Amino acid sequence: MHSGWEVSNFVISFQAGQAGVNQLGGVFVNGRPLPDIVRRRIVELALMGVRPCDISRQLLVSHGCVSKILTRFYETGSIRPGSIGGSKTKRR
């Protein structure tokens, strides 16, 4: 298990340089997906019954980001981020 501090510390060291700080004090790089370790921890906590708002505060990740990751996980079973850029395929 990873504590919130360990995950946040990983993000800080992983993204040092061009990083910003969100309203919760978490570090992010705009336009870049969260590292897999953080995504995995979000899903682990959710499967243990922790509420998304509590996950958000614990891991210093926005509630919207937590919700988006959990929605993708529940719909597809994947924690991987979507593709960045490119064009969407047409739906008929």
Disulfide bonds with the S-S distance in Angstrom:
none
